[in-house]
Amino acid sequence: MNVITVTLSHFRNFSEETIHLHPGINLFSGQNAQGKTNLLESLFYLSTLRPLRPVKEREMIQFGFPEAKVTAKICSFQREQCLSVGLSKEKRRVLCKNGVLQRKVQDFTGTLQSVFFSPDDLLLIKEGPAGRRRMIDLALSQLRPRYAGILTEYNRLLEQKGKILKQAEEKPSLLELLPVYNEKMVQAAGQIIAFRHAYCKLLSQYCERIHHNISGGKDTLKLAYTSLSNLPDTSLPPEQLTILAREHMNAHSKAELASKMCLSGPHKDDLQIFINETPAKSFGSQGQIRTAVLSLKLAERDILKKETGQSPVLLLDDVLSELDSKRQDFVLNRIAGGQVLISCCSIDRSARAYAGKQFSVVNGSIRECTDF
């Protein structure tokens, strides 16, 4: 799988830009705040329909303009396809695949698959569970488009239930709606937990092998997916998970009313990470944590390749500068065989040797060049 061309119209700080990409490694160089990350985000958004950070979609529209559009021509299984997303400050986004309007998220996601890795990902282990859940959700939404639809519906119900809980004192009649929302949420929860369990099990297997290679066998890496407190075994069938999710939600109903917060559901899940049998968050060194996160991202790429038969587009946002020379060489050797977009302030000599194309990014303008 590779992106042939990408066209940006009033997306972030780009006015009108079209670039032709190499099927191998593409290097993008420029100073900070010039648009390198925005370019990578445009392809990530086409893959997942989610911004890199939890912001509203209208914030991705260039300042002073009412609409934006991202279009990419891709090659998948030797077939050319065209994807586009139109964003508006006033209307709902418009999804098109090969010129046909797509009304469901799951009909659009999965066509273009990508893995994004940035310096912020190095905080995945040290910070709270939200970032780790997001990593799982983004990967799963591309791998299992049905999951994307279920998760979108669950998040919609979660948001609406939260509003009901906050407004219940002023409008007690809203509480009559809670049983309906609760039942819909536990039905979705059973499927979400089942999907996450299967993916985390696979992720753990791939991570262990990659981490062993990067660390030279010095450290071990283990992952453990945790969900509701009454779920000691997340490998249960979705039907049983739904029953237990319902029991958990009922047990927390009074606490939810008192706190005016949704306290039960897979939106509280976590992925625990252990290095040498101890929690990485508490005891891992900076070098060990970087190696663990790098292993997670490379494992995500390998899983997509194994499951789909194609290498996903790898988006590396200023990551090489965060890695020592040994890890840089490992990454550059490991990513051979698929399309890669790498952004950085300056091009390392070893990275330049791998490049198929080099680009300069200056103030929202991209030009192909032969030397920096």
TORMAR-329683 format. One record per residue: residue number from 1; x, y, z of N, C-alpha, C in turn. Coordinates in steps of 0.2 Angstrom, whole numbers. Example, Ala and Ser with C-alpha at 12.3 -4.5 7.8 and 13.67 -1.06 7.14 Angstrom:
% residues 2
REC    n    n_X    n_Y    n_Z   ca_X   ca_Y   ca_Z    c_X    c_Y    c_Z
REC    1     66    -28     39     62    -22     39     66    -16     39
REC    2     64    -11     35     68     -5     36     64      0     39
***
This chain:
% residues 372
REC    n    n_X    n_Y    n_Z   ca_X   ca_Y   ca_Z    c_X    c_Y    c_Z
REC    1      4     -6      0      0      0      0      4      6      0
REC    2      3     11     -4      6     17     -4      2     23     -7
REC    3      4     29     -5      0     35     -7      4     38    -13
REC    4      0     39    -18      3     41    -24      4     49    -24
REC    5     -2     52    -23     -2     59    -22     -7     61    -16
REC    6     -5     67    -13    -10     70     -8    -11     77    -10
REC    7    -17     79     -9    -19     86    -11    -22     89     -5
REC    8    -19     95     -2    -22     98      3    -25    105      1
REC    9    -31    106      3    -34    113      2    -37    116      9
REC   10    -33    121     11    -35    125     17    -35    120     23
REC   11    -31    115     23    -30    111     29    -24    113     33
REC   12    -26    115     39    -21    117     44    -18    124     41
REC   13    -11    124     40     -8    130     37     -6    129     30
REC   14     -9    124     26     -8    123     19    -14    127     15
REC   15    -13    131     10    -18    134      6    -20    129      1
REC   16    -16    128     -4    -17    123    -10    -10    120    -11
REC   17     -9    113    -10     -3    110    -11     -5    103    -13
REC   18     -1    101    -18     -1     94    -21      6     91    -21
REC   19      7     85    -19     14     82    -19     13     75    -21
REC   20     18     73    -25     19     66    -28     24     63    -23
REC   21     22     57    -20     26     54    -16     30     48    -19
REC   22     35     46    -16     39     40    -18     36     34    -14
REC   23     36     28    -18     33     22    -14     38     20     -9
REC   24     44     22     -8     48     21     -3     49     26      3
REC   25     55     28      4     55     33     10     55     40      7
REC   26     51     44     10     51     52      9     53     56     15
REC   27     58     60     14     60     64     19     58     71     19
REC   28     55     74     24     52     81     24     56     85     29
REC   29     60     90     27     64     94     31     62    101     32
REC   30     62    104     38     60    111     39     60    113     46
REC   31     60    119     47     61    121     54     54    120     58
REC   32     53    121     64     47    120     68     42    125     65
REC   33     35    122     66     29    126     65     29    128     57
REC   34     32    124     53     31    125     46     26    121     42
REC   35     24    116     45     19    112     42     20    104     41
REC   36     26    102     44     28     95     43     23     90     46
REC   37     22     92     52     17     87     56     10     88     53
REC   38      8     94     50      1     94     47      1     90     41
REC   39      6     89     37      6     85     31      5     78     33
REC   40      9     76     38      8     69     41      1     68     44
REC   41     -2     73     47     -8     72     50    -14     71     45
REC   42    -13     74     39    -18     74     34    -19     66     32
REC   43    -13     63     31    -14     56     29    -16     51     35
REC   44    -14     53     41    -17     50     47    -24     50     47
REC   45    -27     56     46    -34     58     47    -38     54     41
REC   46    -35     53     35    -38     49     30    -39     42     32
REC   47    -34     40     36    -34     33     38    -39     32     44
REC   48    -39     36     49    -43     35     55    -49     39     56
REC   49    -49     45     52    -55     50     53    -54     53     60
REC   50    -48     53     63    -47     56     69    -41     61     69
REC   51    -41     67     72    -35     71     72    -30     68     76
REC   52    -24     70     76    -19     68     80    -20     69     87
REC   53    -22     75     89    -24     76     95    -31     77     96
REC   54    -34     76    102    -41     77    103    -44     84    102
REC   55    -45     86     96    -47     93     95    -53     92     90
REC   56    -57     98     90    -63     98     85    -61     98     78
REC   57    -64     95     74    -62     94     67    -62    101     64
REC   58    -66    106     66    -66    112     62    -59    116     64
REC   59    -56    114     69    -49    117     71    -44    115     66
REC   60    -45    110     61    -40    108     56    -41    112     50
REC   61    -46    117     50    -47    121     44    -43    127     45
REC   62    -40    129     39    -35    135     39    -39    141     41
REC   63    -36    145     46    -39    151     48    -41    156     43
REC   64    -48    158     44    -50    163     39    -54    159     33
REC   65    -55    153     33    -58    149     28    -64    145     31
REC   66    -69    144     27    -75    140     30    -74    133     29
REC   67    -70    130     24    -70    123     23    -63    121     21
REC   68    -61    115     22    -55    112     20    -56    105     17
REC   69    -51    103     13    -52     96     10    -45     93      9
REC   70    -45     86     11    -39     82     10    -41     76      5
REC   71    -37     76      0    -38     71     -5    -31     67     -6
REC   72    -32     60     -7    -26     56     -8    -28     51    -14
REC   73    -23     50    -18    -24     44    -23    -19     39    -20
REC   74    -22     33    -19    -18     28    -16    -18     22    -21
REC   75    -13     17    -20    -12     11    -23    -13      6    -18
REC   76    -18      1    -18    -19     -4    -14    -21    -10    -18
REC   77    -17    -16    -16    -17    -22    -20    -17    -21    -28
REC   78    -13    -16    -30    -12    -15    -37    -18    -12    -40
REC   79    -22     -8    -36    -28     -5    -38    -27      2    -36
REC   80    -28      7    -40    -29     14    -38    -35     16    -35
REC   81    -35     20    -30    -42     22    -27    -41     29    -25
REC   82    -46     33    -24    -46     40    -22    -50     41    -16
REC   83    -47     44    -11    -51     45     -4    -51     53     -3
REC   84    -56     56     -1    -56     63      1    -61     64      7
REC   85    -59     69     11    -63     71     17    -64     78     16
REC   86    -70     81     16    -71     88     16    -74     90     23
REC   87    -71     95     26    -72     98     32    -75    105     32
REC   88    -80    106     36    -84    113     36    -85    115     43
REC   89    -85    121     44    -86    124     50    -94    124     52
REC   90    -98    123     47   -105    124     48   -108    117     47
REC   91   -105    113     43   -109    106     41   -105    100     43
REC   92   -108     95     42   -105     88     44    -99     87     39
REC   93    -94     83     41    -89     81     36    -92     77     30
REC   94    -89     77     25    -91     73     19    -85     68     17
REC   95    -87     62     17    -82     56     15    -84     54      8
REC   96    -79     53      4    -80     51     -2    -74     45     -4
REC   97    -76     40     -7    -71     35     -9    -73     33    -17
REC   98    -68     35    -21    -68     34    -28    -74     38    -31
REC   99    -75     44    -28    -81     48    -30    -88     47    -28
REC  100    -88     42    -23    -95     39    -21    -95     42    -13
REC  101   -100     45    -12   -102     47     -5   -102     41      0
REC  102    -98     42      6    -98     36     11   -102     39     17
REC  103   -107     36     19   -112     38     24   -109     35     31
REC  104   -106     29     31   -104     26     37    -96     26     38
REC  105    -94     27     44    -87     27     45    -84     21     43
REC  106    -87     15     45    -84      9     43    -83      7     36
REC  107    -87     11     32    -86     10     25    -80     14     22
REC  108    -77     18     26    -72     23     24    -65     21     27
REC  109    -65     19     33    -59     18     37    -57     11     34
REC  110    -50     10     34    -47      3     32    -45      3     25
REC  111    -47      8     21    -45      9     14    -38     11     14
REC  112    -36     16     18    -29     18     18    -27     17     26
REC  113    -22     13     27    -19     11     33    -12     14     35
REC  114    -12     17     41     -6     20     42     -4     19     50
REC  115      2     20     51      5     20     58      9     26     59
REC  116      6     30     65     10     37     66     14     36     72
REC  117     20     39     72     24     39     78     27     46     79
REC  118     26     49     84     29     55     86     32     55     93
REC  119     36     61     94     39     61    101     34     61    106
REC  120     28     63    105     23     63    110     21     56    112
REC  121     23     51    108     21     44    109     26     41    115
REC  122     32     45    116     36     43    121     33     44    128
REC  123     28     47    128     24     49    134     19     43    136
REC  124     18     39    131     12     34    131     13     30    138
REC  125     19     28    140     19     24    146     19     28    152
REC  126     22     34    152     23     38    158     16     42    160
REC  127     12     43    155      6     47    157      0     42    158
REC  128     -6     44    158    -12     40    160    -14     36    155
REC  129    -20     32    156    -22     27    151    -25     29    145
REC  130    -27     36    145    -31     38    139    -27     38    133
REC  131    -21     39    133    -16     39    127    -15     32    125
REC  132    -15     27    129    -14     20    127    -21     17    124
REC  133    -26     19    127    -33     17    124    -33     20    117
REC  134    -31     26    116    -32     29    110    -27     26    105
REC  135    -21     24    107    -17     20    102    -20     13    100
REC  136    -23     10    105    -27      3    103    -33      5     98
REC  137    -37     10    100    -43     11     96    -41     13     89
REC  138    -36     17     88    -34     20     81    -31     14     77
REC  139    -28      9     80    -25      3     76    -31     -1     75
REC  140    -35     -2     79    -41     -7     78    -46     -4     73
REC  141    -47      2     73    -52      5     68    -49      4     61
REC  142    -43      4     60    -40      3     53    -41     -5     52
REC  143    -39     -9     57    -39    -16     56    -46    -19     55
REC  144    -50    -17     59    -57    -19     60    -62    -14     59
REC  145    -64    -12     53    -68     -6     52    -75     -6     56
REC  146    -77    -12     57    -83    -13     61    -82    -10     68
REC  147    -76    -11     71    -75     -8     77    -75     -1     77
REC  148    -73      2     72    -74     10     72    -81     12     73
REC  149    -86      8     69    -93     10     70    -95      9     77
REC  150    -93      4     80    -96      2     87    -93      7     92
REC  151    -87      9     91    -83     14     96    -86     21     95
REC  152    -88     23     89    -91     29     87    -98     30     91
REC  153   -102     24     90   -108     24     94   -108     24    101
REC  154   -103     20    104   -102     20    111   -100     27    114
REC  155    -95     31    110    -93     37    112    -99     42    112
REC  156   -103     42    107   -109     46    106   -114     45    112
REC  157   -115     39    114   -119     37    120   -116     39    126
REC  158   -109     39    127   -106     41    133   -106     48    134
REC  159   -106     52    129   -106     59    129   -113     61    131
REC  160   -118     58    128   -125     60    130   -127     58    137
REC  161   -125     52    139   -126     50    146   -123     55    151
REC  162   -117     57    149   -114     62    154   -118     68    154
REC  163   -121     71    149   -125     77    149   -131     76    154
REC  164   -134     70    153   -140     68    157   -138     68    165
REC  165   -132     65    166   -130     65    173   -129     72    176
REC  166   -126     76    172   -125     83    174   -131     87    175
REC  167   -136     86    171   -142     90    171   -148     87    175
REC  168   -146     81    178   -152     78    182   -155     81    187
REC  169   -151     85    191   -154     89    196   -159     94    194
REC  170   -157     98    189   -162    103    186   -167    100    182
REC  171   -166     94    179   -171     91    175   -172     84    176
REC  172   -175     82    182   -175     75    184   -179     70    179
REC  173   -183     73    175   -186     69    170   -181     65    165
REC  174   -175     68    164   -170     65    160   -168     59    162
REC  175   -168     57    169   -166     51    172   -170     45    169
REC  176   -176     46    166   -180     41    163   -177     38    157
REC  177   -172     42    154   -169     40    148   -163     35    150
REC  178   -160     35    156   -154     32    158   -154     24    156
REC  179   -160     21    158   -160     14    157   -159     12    149
REC  180   -161     16    145   -161     15    138   -153     16    136
REC  181   -150     21    138   -143     23    136   -139     17    139
REC  182   -140     15    146   -136     10    149   -136      4    145
REC  183   -142      2    143   -142     -5    139   -138     -4    133
REC  184   -139      1    129   -136      2    123   -128      2    124
REC  185   -126      5    129   -119      6    131   -116     -1    133
REC  186   -119     -5    137   -117    -12    139   -116    -16    133
REC  187   -121    -16    128   -121    -20    122   -115    -18    118
REC  188   -113    -12    117   -107    -10    114   -101    -12    117
REC  189   -101    -11    124    -96    -13    128    -93    -20    128
REC  190    -98    -24    127    -96    -31    127    -92    -33    120
REC  191    -94    -29    115    -90    -30    109    -83    -26    109
REC  192    -83    -20    112    -77    -17    112    -72    -20    116
REC  193    -74    -23    122    -69    -27    126    -66    -33    122
REC  194    -71    -36    119    -69    -42    115    -64    -41    110
REC  195    -65    -35    106    -60    -33    101    -54    -31    104
REC  196    -54    -27    109    -48    -25    112    -43    -31    115
REC  197    -47    -35    118    -43    -41    121    -39    -45    115
REC  198    -43    -46    110    -40    -50    104    -34    -46    101
REC  199    -34    -39    101    -29    -35     98    -23    -35    103
REC  200    -24    -34    109    -19    -33    114    -15    -40    115
REC  201    -19    -45    114    -15    -52    114    -10    -52    108
REC  202    -13    -50    102     -8    -50     96     -3    -45     97
REC  203     -4    -39    100      1    -34    100      6    -37    105
REC  204      5    -40    110      9    -42    115     14    -47    112
REC  205     12    -52    108     16    -57    105     21    -54    100
REC  206     19    -49     96     23    -45     91     28    -41     95
REC  207     26    -38    100     30    -33    104     36    -37    107
REC  208     35    -42    110     40    -46    114     46    -48    109
REC  209     44    -50    103     49    -52     98     53    -46     96
REC  210     50    -40     94     53    -34     92     58    -31     98
REC  211     55    -31    104     58    -28    109     65    -32    111
REC  212     64    -39    110     70    -43    111     76    -41    106
REC  213     74    -40    100     79    -38     95     82    -32     96
REC  214     78    -27     98     80    -20     99     85    -20    105
REC  215     83    -23    110     87    -23    117     92    -28    117
REC  216     93    -32    112     98    -37    112     97    -42    117
REC  217     91    -43    119     89    -48    123     91    -46    131
REC  218     92    -40    132     94    -38    139     87    -37    143
REC  219     82    -35    140     76    -34    143     70    -38    141
REC  220     65    -39    145     59    -42    142     53    -37    143
REC  221     48    -38    138     42    -33    138     36    -37    138
REC  222     31    -36    143     25    -39    143     19    -34    143
REC  223     14    -36    140      8    -31    140      2    -35    144
REC  224     -2    -31    147     -8    -34    150    -14    -29    149
REC  225    -19    -31    146    -25    -27    145    -30    -28    151
REC  226    -32    -23    154    -37    -23    159    -43    -19    158
REC  227    -49    -21    160    -55    -18    159    -59    -17    166
REC  228    -65    -19    166    -69    -18    172    -67    -22    177
REC  229    -68    -20    184    -65    -23    189    -68    -30    191
REC  230    -74    -31    188    -77    -38    188    -76    -42    182
REC  231    -71    -41    179    -69    -44    173    -62    -47    173
REC  232    -61    -52    177    -54    -55    178    -51    -58    172
REC  233    -56    -60    167    -54    -63    161    -58    -60    155
REC  234    -54    -56    152    -57    -52    146    -57    -56    140
REC  235    -55    -62    140    -56    -67    134    -63    -70    133
REC  236    -67    -68    138    -74    -71    137    -78    -69    131
REC  237    -83    -73    128    -86    -71    123    -90    -64    124
REC  238    -91    -61    118    -95    -54    119   -101    -54    123
REC  239   -105    -60    122   -112    -60    126   -111    -60    133
REC  240   -105    -64    136   -104    -64    143   -101    -58    145
REC  241    -97    -55    141    -94    -48    143   -100    -43    144
REC  242   -105    -43    140   -110    -39    140   -114    -40    147
REC  243   -115    -46    149   -119    -47    155   -115    -44    161
REC  244   -108    -45    161   -104    -43    166   -103    -35    166
REC  245   -103    -33    160   -103    -25    160   -110    -22    162
REC  246   -115    -26    161   -122    -23    164   -122    -24    172
REC  247   -119    -29    174   -119    -30    182   -114    -24    185
REC  248   -109    -23    181   -104    -18    184   -107    -11    184
REC  249   -111     -9    178   -114     -3    178   -120     -2    183
REC  250   -124     -7    184   -129     -7    189   -126     -6    196
REC  251   -120     -9    197   -117     -8    204   -114     -1    205
REC  252   -113      2    200   -110      9    200   -116     15    199
REC  253   -122     13    198   -127     18    196   -128     23    201
REC  254   -128     22    208   -129     27    213   -123     31    213
REC  255   -117     29    212   -111     33    212   -110     37    206
REC  256   -113     35    201   -113     39    195   -118     45    196
REC  257   -124     44    199   -128     49    200   -125     54    205
REC  258   -122     52    210   -119     56    215   -113     60    212
REC  259   -109     57    208   -103     61    205   -105     65    199
REC  260   -111     63    196   -113     66    189   -107     64    184
REC  261   -105     58    184   -100     56    179   -101     48    178
REC  262    -99     46    172   -100     39    169    -94     36    172
REC  263    -95     31    177    -89     28    180    -88     21    178
REC  264    -93     18    174    -93     11    172    -92     11    164
REC  265    -88      7    161    -87      6    154    -80      5    152
REC  266    -79      3    146    -73      2    143    -69      9    142
REC  267    -72     14    143    -69     21    142    -64     22    148
REC  268    -64     17    153    -59     17    158    -54     11    158
REC  269    -54      8    152    -49      2    151    -41      5    151
REC  270    -37      0    152    -30      2    151    -26     -4    148
REC  271    -20     -2    146    -15     -7    144     -9     -6    148
REC  272     -8    -11    152     -2    -11    157      4    -13    154
REC  273     10    -10    155     16    -12    151     21    -13    157
REC  274     25    -19    156     30    -21    161     36    -23    157
REC  275     42    -20    160     48    -21    158     52    -25    163
REC  276     54    -31    161     58    -36    166     53    -37    172
REC  277     47    -38    171     42    -40    176     40    -34    181
REC  278     42    -28    180     40    -23    184     37    -17    180
REC  279     32    -14    183     28     -8    179     33     -3    176
REC  280     33     -3    169     37      2    166     36      9    168
REC  281     30     11    169     28     18    171     32     20    177
REC  282     33     15    182     36     17    188     43     16    189
REC  283     46     11    185     52      8    186     57      9    180
REC  284     54     10    174     57     10    168     62     16    167
REC  285     68     15    164     72     21    163     70     24    156
REC  286     73     30    155     71     33    149     72     29    143
REC  287     78     26    143     80     22    137     76     16    136
REC  288     74     13    142     70      7    142     63      9    139
REC  289     60     15    141     54     17    139     53     18    132
REC  290     59     22    129     59     23    122     59     17    118
REC  291     63     12    120     63      5    117     56      2    117
REC  292     53      2    123     46     -1    123     41      2    118
REC  293     41      9    118     36     12    114     38     11    106
REC  294     44     11    105     47     10     98     44      3     96
REC  295     45     -2    101     42     -9    100     35     -9     98
REC  296     31     -5    102     24     -5    101     22     -3     94
REC  297     25      3     92     24      6     85     26      1     80
REC  298     32     -2     80     34     -7     75     29    -13     75
REC  299     27    -15     81     23    -21     81     16    -19     78
REC  300     13    -13     79      7    -11     76      8    -11     68
REC  301     13     -9     66     14    -10     59     15    -17     56
REC  302     18    -21     60     19    -28     58     12    -32     58
REC  303      8    -30     63      1    -33     63     -3    -31     57
REC  304     -3    -25     56     -7    -23     50     -4    -26     43
REC  305      2    -27     43      5    -30     37      3    -37     37
REC  306      3    -41     42      2    -48     43     -6    -49     41
REC  307    -10    -45     44    -17    -46     44    -20    -44     37
REC  308    -17    -39     33    -20    -37     27    -16    -39     21
REC  309     -9    -41     22     -5    -43     17     -2    -37     13
REC  310     -2    -31     16      1    -25     14      4    -21     20
REC  311     10    -18     18     13    -13     23      9     -7     24
REC  312      7     -5     30      4      2     30      9      7     29
REC  313      6     13     28     11     19     27     13     21     34
REC  314     20     21     35     23     23     41     24     31     41
REC  315     22     34     46     22     41     47     27     43     53
REC  316     33     45     52     37     46     58     38     54     58
REC  317     36     56     64     36     64     65     41     66     69
REC  318     47     68     67     53     70     71     55     65     76
REC  319     55     59     74     56     53     79     64     52     79
REC  320     67     52     73     74     50     73     78     53     78
REC  321     77     60     78     81     64     83     80     62     90
REC  322     75     58     92     74     56     99     77     50    100
REC  323     80     46     95     83     40     96     91     40     95
REC  324     94     36     98    101     36     98    103     32     91
REC  325    109     32     89    111     30     82    109     23     81
REC  326    110     19     86    109     12     86    101     10     84
REC  327     97     14     88     90     13     87     88     16     80
REC  328     91     22     78     90     25     71     91     19     66
REC  329     97     16     66     99     11     61     94      5     61
REC  330     91      3     67     87     -2     68     80      0     64
REC  331     78      6     66     71      8     63     72      9     55
REC  332     77     12     53     78     13     45     79      6     42
REC  333     82      1     45     83     -5     42     76     -9     42
REC  334     73     -8     48     66    -12     49     61    -10     44
REC  335     61     -3     43     55      0     39     56     -2     31
REC  336     61     -4     29     62     -6     22     57    -10     19
REC  337     54     -9     13     49    -13     10     42    -10     10
REC  338     41     -4     13     35     -1     13     36      7     12
REC  339     30     10     12     31     18     11     32     21     18
REC  340     36     26     18     37     29     24     38     37     23
REC  341     35     41     27     36     48     27     39     50     34
REC  342     45     53     33     49     55     39     50     63     39
REC  343     48     66     45     49     73     45     54     74     50
REC  344     58     79     49     64     81     54     66     88     52
REC  345     70     91     57     72     98     56     78     98     51
REC  346     82     93     52     88     92     48     89     84     46
REC  347     91     83     40     92     76     38     98     73     40
REC  348     98     67     44    104     63     46    107     60     39
REC  349    113     59     39    116     57     33    114     49     32
REC  350    113     45     37    111     39     36    104     38     33
REC  351    100     43     36     93     43     34     92     45     26
REC  352     97     50     25     97     53     18     98     47     13
REC  353    103     42     15    105     37     11     99     32      9
REC  354     94     32     13     88     28     12     83     31      8
REC  355     83     38      7     78     42      4     76     40     -3
REC  356     70     40     -5     68     40    -12     67     47    -15
REC  357     64     51    -10     63     58    -12     64     62     -6
REC  358     66     68     -7     67     73     -1     63     80     -3
REC  359     60     82      2     56     88      2     58     93      7
REC  360     57    100      5     57    105     10     51    108     11
REC  361     49    109     18     43    112     20     44    119     23
REC  362     42    124     20     43    131     23     36    135     23
REC  363     33    136     28     27    141     29     22    138     25
REC  364     20    132     26     14    129     22     15    128     15
REC  365     22    128     13     23    126      5     28    121      5
REC  366     27    116      1     31    110      0     34    110     -7
REC  367     41    109     -7     44    108    -14     49    102    -13
REC  368     49     98    -19     54     93    -19     61     96    -21
REC  369     66     93    -18     72     95    -19     77     89    -19
REC  370     83     91    -21     88     86    -22     93     86    -16
REC  371     94     92    -13     98     93     -7     96     98     -2
REC  372     97     98      4     95    102      9    101    107     11
***
